[in-house]
Amino acid sequence: MSKSFSELKENHPCFASGKATSGRIHLPVCPGCNIACRFCERSLNDDENRPGVTSRVLKPEETVPLIKKALEISPEIKVAGIAGPGDTLASDNALKTFNLIGREFPELIKCMSTNGLLLAERADEIIRVGIDSLTVTVNAVDPDIEAQLNDYIIWHGKKIEGVEGARILIENQLEGIRKISAAGITIKVNTVLVPRINGEHIAEIAKTVAKAGAKRYNIIPLIPTAKLKDEPAPTCLEIHAARASAMPYIELFLHCNHCRADAVGVPGRTEFSKALYANFGTGEVKENFSHG
């Protein structure tokens, strides 16, 4: 049975009110992705502090000794999360990892992030594996807007571009949110704020995902990169306006730290990923990222 929202508010740094005191470990087990987001640039490095970045990609079976080592370094860790560097449902790696965590570390909160393209069809698997909280990135609920943020999706082996791909993505995101929330799993929605494209659309996203069952809403300022590298990052006023437009519909999450896919420790206070990965495993980090 999934942990309650009150348990998450007490022990999950993404749901805590005020400064986080509990830690998390992000397990980078998912190299592949099925969406070509125009703002996404995944990378293997030790320096950048943003989503989609990790120092290495793990195999599911490597995560058990890694978590044991992490808990020795940072006993405050209460959450095992998987947030990439690709999508968690584009392969079986995340769900295999959560099965291992459920057996070896039943006390840990299991947290997963996804773009939601496969969320509706894999909802039953997510429920069975005992996920406690799920984050879905929903950047628009209008296909014409979403098509400006994605080049294409890979859907059952087919590359689908433009508005048609965007429509499929949004339908699956919302249906998946409805299925997962109906099972009692807490859902947070992330939106990457690109003011020129979806800045006037935030209220509609917030209203729609809340109606589908999401509990929290996190507006993430664009980091200009990849094909949107020349798009200006949102100003403080634009972020404030976006949050104000969403606030009537859903509770906001206001302390996002743009965490890496291999982050370890208490957000905003400690970061132990370099210490954790030092001398861990073989040191073999090169694994191709892919779409599909």
MARTI-508877 format. One record per residue (C-alpha): residue in one letter; chain; x, y negated, z negated. Coordinates in pm, 1 decimal, padded with zeros to 6 digits. Example, Ala and Ser with C-alpha at 12.3 -4.5 7.8 and 13.67 -1.06 7.14 Angstrom:
<'a','A',<01230.0,00450.0,-00780.0>>
<'s','A',<01367.0,00106.0,-00714.0>>
//
This chain:
<'m','A',<00000.0,00000.0,00000.0>>
<'s','A',<00131.1,-00344.7,00095.8>>
<'k','A',<00231.3,-00586.4,-00178.3>>
<'s','A',<-00022.7,-00857.6,-00257.8>>
<'f','A',<00009.0,-01222.6,-00160.1>>
<'s','A',<00066.6,-01313.7,-00527.0>>
<'e','A',<00358.1,-01065.2,-00542.7>>
<'l','A',<00504.4,-01218.0,-00228.3>>
<'k','A',<00472.8,-01569.6,-00371.4>>
<'e','A',<00668.4,-01453.8,-00675.4>>
<'n','A',<00943.0,-01256.8,-00499.9>>
<'h','A',<00964.9,-01353.4,-00131.2>>
<'p','A',<01166.5,-01670.8,-00056.2>>
<'c','A',<00943.9,-01752.1,00242.5>>
<'f','A',<00632.8,-01761.4,00023.1>>
<'a','A',<00773.6,-01900.8,-00302.1>>
<'s','A',<00666.9,-02247.4,-00407.6>>
<'g','A',<00961.6,-02473.1,-00473.2>>
<'k','A',<01322.2,-02361.5,-00439.7>>
<'a','A',<01377.2,-01991.6,-00373.5>>
<'t','A',<01529.4,-01783.6,-00651.8>>
<'s','A',<01493.9,-01442.1,-00483.8>>
<'g','A',<01723.1,-01325.2,-00206.6>>
<'r','A',<01674.9,-01144.7,00121.7>>
<'i','A',<01882.2,-00937.2,00357.1>>
<'h','A',<01815.4,-00956.4,00728.6>>
<'l','A',<01904.1,-00636.3,00912.6>>
<'p','A',<02005.2,-00698.3,01275.8>>
<'v','A',<01894.8,-00369.0,01432.4>>
<'c','A',<01701.2,-00492.0,01738.6>>
<'p','A',<01913.5,-00598.9,02037.7>>
<'g','A',<01652.8,-00596.0,02315.6>>
<'c','A',<01372.1,-00839.7,02384.7>>
<'n','A',<01065.1,-00839.6,02608.8>>
<'i','A',<01012.2,-01215.3,02649.2>>
<'a','A',<01235.2,-01473.7,02817.9>>
<'c','A',<01178.6,-01777.4,02596.1>>
<'r','A',<01318.7,-02092.4,02748.5>>
<'f','A',<01464.5,-02209.3,02414.3>>
<'c','A',<01622.2,-01878.7,02308.2>>
<'e','A',<01989.8,-01795.2,02332.2>>
<'r','A',<02084.7,-01480.0,02143.1>>
<'s','A',<02448.8,-01440.6,02049.9>>
<'l','A',<02704.3,-01232.4,01861.8>>
<'n','A',<02911.2,-01471.8,01652.4>>
<'d','A',<03001.9,-01565.3,01296.1>>
<'d','A',<02945.3,-01939.1,01314.9>>
<'e','A',<02600.3,-02052.3,01428.1>>
<'n','A',<02321.5,-02076.1,01172.1>>
<'r','A',<02008.3,-02015.2,01377.4>>
<'p','A',<01769.0,-01733.7,01468.9>>
<'g','A',<01886.7,-01490.3,01734.4>>
<'v','A',<02246.8,-01488.1,01608.8>>
<'t','A',<02428.3,-01204.1,01433.3>>
<'s','A',<02786.3,-01089.9,01386.6>>
<'r','A',<02696.2,-00735.0,01495.2>>
<'v','A',<02403.4,-00510.5,01580.4>>
<'l','A',<02339.4,-00219.2,01343.5>>
<'k','A',<02198.5,00125.6,01399.9>>
<'p','A',<01904.2,00208.7,01168.6>>
<'e','A',<02104.8,00468.4,00974.1>>
<'e','A',<02376.9,00211.2,00899.2>>
<'t','A',<02134.7,-00004.6,00703.2>>
<'v','A',<02110.9,00216.4,00392.9>>
<'p','A',<02478.1,00185.1,00287.2>>
<'l','A',<02470.2,-00181.5,00389.0>>
<'i','A',<02173.2,-00254.2,00161.0>>
<'k','A',<02342.7,-00071.4,-00127.3>>
<'k','A',<02648.9,-00288.2,-00081.6>>
<'a','A',<02433.7,-00602.8,-00050.7>>
<'l','A',<02252.9,-00530.6,-00377.6>>
<'e','A',<02589.6,-00498.7,-00553.6>>
<'i','A',<02699.1,-00837.2,-00417.4>>
<'s','A',<02363.6,-01011.4,-00461.3>>
<'p','A',<02129.5,-00842.3,-00713.7>>
<'e','A',<01874.8,-01122.8,-00651.4>>
<'i','A',<01779.1,-00959.8,-00320.2>>
<'k','A',<01412.1,-00862.3,-00329.4>>
<'v','A',<01337.0,-00856.3,00044.5>>
<'a','A',<01463.8,-00646.1,00335.1>>
<'g','A',<01371.2,-00822.6,00656.4>>
<'i','A',<01421.4,-00757.5,01025.5>>
<'a','A',<01416.7,-01061.9,01248.1>>
<'g','A',<01615.6,-00965.4,01553.7>>
<'p','A',<01834.6,-01061.0,01713.6>>
<'g','A',<01588.5,-00932.2,01977.0>>
<'d','A',<01225.2,-00845.3,01917.7>>
<'t','A',<01144.3,-00592.9,01646.8>>
<'l','A',<00879.5,-00411.4,01851.6>>
<'a','A',<01071.8,-00396.0,02180.5>>
<'s','A',<01241.9,-00078.4,02049.8>>
<'d','A',<01177.9,00172.3,01769.8>>
<'n','A',<01476.7,00053.2,01565.8>>
<'a','A',<01289.3,-00170.9,01322.8>>
<'l','A',<01019.8,00080.1,01234.4>>
<'k','A',<01281.3,00356.5,01192.9>>
<'t','A',<01474.2,00126.0,00960.3>>
<'f','A',<01166.0,00043.4,00752.9>>
<'n','A',<01092.6,00415.5,00712.0>>
<'l','A',<01443.0,00457.8,00568.0>>
<'i','A',<01400.7,00155.0,00340.9>>
<'g','A',<01066.3,00284.9,00213.3>>
<'r','A',<01233.7,00609.6,00106.0>>
<'e','A',<01560.3,00470.2,-00029.2>>
<'f','A',<01456.0,00129.0,-00166.1>>
<'p','A',<01081.3,00139.4,-00240.9>>
<'e','A',<01109.5,-00164.2,-00468.7>>
<'l','A',<01215.4,-00393.8,-00183.1>>
<'i','A',<00960.3,-00604.8,00001.6>>
<'k','A',<00956.5,-00508.2,00368.5>>
<'c','A',<00932.5,-00810.7,00597.6>>
<'m','A',<00931.6,-00819.2,00978.0>>
<'s','A',<00923.0,-01087.7,01247.5>>
<'t','A',<00798.8,-01038.7,01603.6>>
<'n','A',<00703.8,-01233.9,01912.4>>
<'g','A',<00378.8,-01035.7,01907.5>>
<'l','A',<00371.6,-00909.9,02265.7>>
<'l','A',<00338.3,-00548.7,02144.9>>
<'l','A',<00173.0,-00631.4,01814.4>>
<'a','A',<-00179.4,-00519.2,01904.0>>
<'e','A',<-00074.1,-00179.9,02038.2>>
<'r','A',<00180.3,-00107.6,01763.4>>
<'a','A',<-00031.3,-00237.7,01474.9>>
<'d','A',<-00112.4,00109.6,01341.6>>
<'e','A',<00258.5,00198.7,01326.9>>
<'i','A',<00333.3,-00122.9,01138.4>>
<'i','A',<00057.7,-00049.3,00888.7>>
<'r','A',<00174.7,00311.0,00839.4>>
<'v','A',<00534.6,00212.4,00771.8>>
<'g','A',<00418.5,-00013.3,00487.7>>
<'i','A',<00521.9,-00360.6,00598.8>>
<'d','A',<00444.7,-00615.4,00324.7>>
<'s','A',<00468.2,-00934.9,00527.2>>
<'l','A',<00475.6,-01006.2,00897.7>>
<'t','A',<00583.5,-01319.5,01081.9>>
<'v','A',<00454.4,-01377.3,01433.6>>
<'t','A',<00592.0,-01653.2,01655.0>>
<'v','A',<00299.3,-01821.1,01829.5>>
<'n','A',<00404.5,-02126.8,02027.8>>
<'a','A',<00071.2,-02191.6,02200.0>>
<'v','A',<-00279.6,-02051.9,02225.0>>
<'d','A',<-00330.7,-02208.3,02569.2>>
<'p','A',<-00164.7,-02008.5,02851.3>>
<'d','A',<-00087.4,-02324.9,03050.1>>
<'i','A',<00117.4,-02456.4,02758.0>>
<'e','A',<00276.3,-02121.0,02672.8>>
<'a','A',<00391.1,-02081.8,03034.8>>
<'q','A',<00608.1,-02391.0,02993.0>>
<'l','A',<00793.8,-02224.3,02702.6>>
<'n','A',<00851.8,-01877.4,02854.9>>
<'d','A',<00988.2,-01777.6,03193.9>>
<'y','A',<00831.1,-01430.7,03185.2>>
<'i','A',<00734.8,-01127.5,02979.3>>
<'i','A',<00826.1,-00762.1,03032.8>>
<'w','A',<00496.6,-00577.6,02990.1>>
<'h','A',<00496.4,-00197.0,03024.3>>
<'g','A',<00791.6,-00213.9,03260.2>>
<'k','A',<00654.6,-00499.5,03471.9>>
<'k','A',<00794.1,-00850.6,03486.9>>
<'i','A',<00501.7,-01093.5,03463.7>>
<'e','A',<00569.5,-01463.4,03504.8>>
<'g','A',<00383.6,-01786.5,03448.0>>
<'v','A',<00032.0,-01829.6,03316.4>>
<'e','A',<-00062.0,-01462.7,03357.7>>
<'g','A',<00226.7,-01349.7,03138.4>>
<'a','A',<00141.1,-01620.7,02886.4>>
<'r','A',<-00223.3,-01509.2,02874.7>>
<'i','A',<-00124.8,-01146.9,02804.1>>
<'l','A',<00114.5,-01258.5,02530.5>>
<'i','A',<-00140.8,-01478.4,02352.2>>
<'e','A',<-00417.2,-01215.8,02368.5>>
<'n','A',<-00187.5,-00954.1,02214.9>>
<'q','A',<-00058.9,-01190.2,01947.4>>
<'l','A',<-00407.0,-01284.9,01827.3>>
<'e','A',<-00548.5,-00932.3,01845.2>>
<'g','A',<-00243.6,-00802.8,01658.8>>
<'i','A',<-00279.2,-01067.2,01387.3>>
<'r','A',<-00644.4,-00969.4,01342.6>>
<'k','A',<-00556.8,-00598.3,01308.7>>
<'i','A',<-00265.2,-00648.9,01070.3>>
<'s','A',<-00444.2,-00900.2,00846.9>>
<'a','A',<-00748.4,-00672.3,00825.9>>
<'a','A',<-00517.6,-00409.4,00672.4>>
<'g','A',<-00425.9,-00649.7,00390.4>>
<'i','A',<-00078.9,-00740.0,00516.3>>
<'t','A',<00023.8,-01102.9,00466.1>>
<'i','A',<00094.6,-01287.6,00790.7>>
<'k','A',<00297.7,-01601.8,00846.0>>
<'v','A',<00299.2,-01770.4,01187.0>>
<'n','A',<00599.2,-01960.9,01321.1>>
<'t','A',<00570.9,-02222.4,01594.4>>
<'v','A',<00871.6,-02376.7,01766.5>>
<'l','A',<00787.3,-02745.0,01798.3>>
<'v','A',<00873.9,-02891.9,02139.1>>
<'p','A',<00693.8,-03227.9,02118.6>>
<'r','A',<00666.3,-03293.1,02492.7>>
<'i','A',<00513.5,-02948.1,02552.4>>
<'n','A',<00319.4,-02834.5,02243.8>>
<'g','A',<00331.9,-03135.8,02013.3>>
<'e','A',<-00033.3,-03225.2,02070.6>>
<'h','A',<-00136.6,-02859.0,02050.1>>
<'i','A',<-00027.5,-02778.2,01693.1>>
<'a','A',<-00369.3,-02827.1,01531.0>>
<'e','A',<-00529.1,-02586.3,01777.1>>
<'i','A',<-00260.9,-02323.1,01709.7>>
<'a','A',<-00301.9,-02359.8,01332.9>>
<'k','A',<-00681.6,-02337.6,01351.2>>
<'t','A',<-00672.2,-02033.6,01581.4>>
<'v','A',<-00416.7,-01827.3,01389.2>>
<'a','A',<-00583.8,-01905.6,01056.0>>
<'k','A',<-00915.1,-01780.3,01196.5>>
<'a','A',<-00734.8,-01462.0,01310.4>>
<'g','A',<-00606.0,-01401.7,00954.9>>
<'a','A',<-00269.0,-01575.9,00912.7>>
<'k','A',<-00195.5,-01706.1,00559.2>>
<'r','A',<00098.8,-01943.5,00613.1>>
<'y','A',<00217.8,-02163.1,00897.9>>
<'n','A',<00575.9,-02266.3,00965.2>>
<'i','A',<00659.5,-02538.3,01219.5>>
<'i','A',<01019.4,-02494.2,01335.9>>
<'p','A',<01189.5,-02789.5,01507.8>>
<'l','A',<01336.1,-02700.6,01845.9>>
<'i','A',<01712.5,-02646.6,01852.5>>
<'p','A',<01792.7,-02767.1,02206.2>>
<'t','A',<01961.2,-02474.0,02377.2>>
<'a','A',<01932.7,-02239.1,02674.5>>
<'k','A',<01694.7,-02377.5,02940.7>>
<'l','A',<01564.1,-02641.9,02698.2>>
<'k','A',<01911.4,-02767.4,02610.2>>
<'d','A',<01826.7,-03112.5,02745.7>>
<'e','A',<01494.3,-03132.7,02560.2>>
<'p','A',<01524.3,-03370.9,02262.8>>
<'a','A',<01493.1,-03218.6,01918.4>>
<'p','A',<01184.1,-03335.5,01729.4>>
<'t','A',<01225.1,-03648.3,01520.8>>
<'c','A',<01124.8,-03655.9,01154.0>>
<'l','A',<00812.4,-03850.6,01249.8>>
<'e','A',<00715.4,-03589.9,01510.7>>
<'i','A',<00765.7,-03305.4,01261.8>>
<'h','A',<00558.5,-03491.0,01001.9>>
<'a','A',<00279.8,-03554.7,01255.5>>
<'a','A',<00274.8,-03188.7,01358.0>>
<'r','A',<00252.7,-03075.3,00996.8>>
<'a','A',<-00023.3,-03326.6,00923.0>>
<'s','A',<-00226.7,-03197.8,01215.8>>
<'a','A',<-00195.6,-02836.2,01098.3>>
<'m','A',<-00255.2,-02898.6,00727.7>>
<'p','A',<-00638.9,-02903.9,00736.7>>
<'y','A',<-00647.2,-02547.8,00870.7>>
<'i','A',<-00375.8,-02343.7,00697.3>>
<'e','A',<-00122.6,-02357.0,00412.8>>
<'l','A',<00213.8,-02479.8,00537.6>>
<'f','A',<00558.1,-02333.8,00478.2>>
<'l','A',<00798.4,-02626.5,00445.3>>
<'h','A',<01144.4,-02495.4,00355.4>>
<'c','A',<01265.2,-02298.0,00658.6>>
<'n','A',<01644.5,-02272.5,00686.7>>
<'h','A',<01677.3,-02145.0,01047.2>>
<'c','A',<01814.0,-01815.4,00913.8>>
<'r','A',<02043.1,-01594.1,01119.6>>
<'a','A',<01941.6,-01238.6,01205.7>>
<'d','A',<02206.8,-01110.9,00959.8>>
<'a','A',<02147.8,-01356.7,00672.2>>
<'v','A',<02212.7,-01226.9,00317.8>>
<'g','A',<02147.6,-01398.9,-00015.4>>
<'v','A',<01918.3,-01666.2,-00160.0>>
<'p','A',<01817.4,-01918.7,00109.3>>
<'g','A',<01970.8,-02258.8,00049.8>>
<'r','A',<02186.6,-02131.8,-00238.0>>
<'t','A',<02405.0,-01835.9,-00141.1>>
<'e','A',<02513.5,-01668.1,00182.2>>
<'f','A',<02701.9,-01337.5,00165.7>>
<'s','A',<02685.6,-01203.0,00521.5>>
<'k','A',<03058.4,-01242.6,00588.0>>
<'a','A',<03150.4,-01076.1,00259.6>>
<'l','A',<02900.6,-00798.2,00324.3>>
<'y','A',<03021.8,-00716.9,00674.0>>
<'a','A',<03391.7,-00734.8,00589.1>>
<'n','A',<03531.3,-00383.3,00632.3>>
<'f','A',<03181.6,-00239.6,00677.4>>
<'g','A',<03147.6,00047.4,00922.7>>
<'t','A',<03357.0,00068.6,01235.6>>
<'g','A',<03361.4,-00300.0,01316.4>>
<'e','A',<03220.7,-00221.8,01661.6>>
<'v','A',<02990.8,-00513.8,01737.3>>
<'k','A',<02950.3,-00532.0,02112.7>>
<'e','A',<02607.9,-00426.4,02225.9>>
<'n','A',<02431.8,-00577.9,02523.1>>
<'f','A',<02126.9,-00792.5,02467.1>>
<'s','A',<01858.1,-00730.0,02722.5>>
<'h','A',<01505.5,-00809.6,02825.5>>
<'g','A',<01288.8,-00503.9,02873.7>>
//
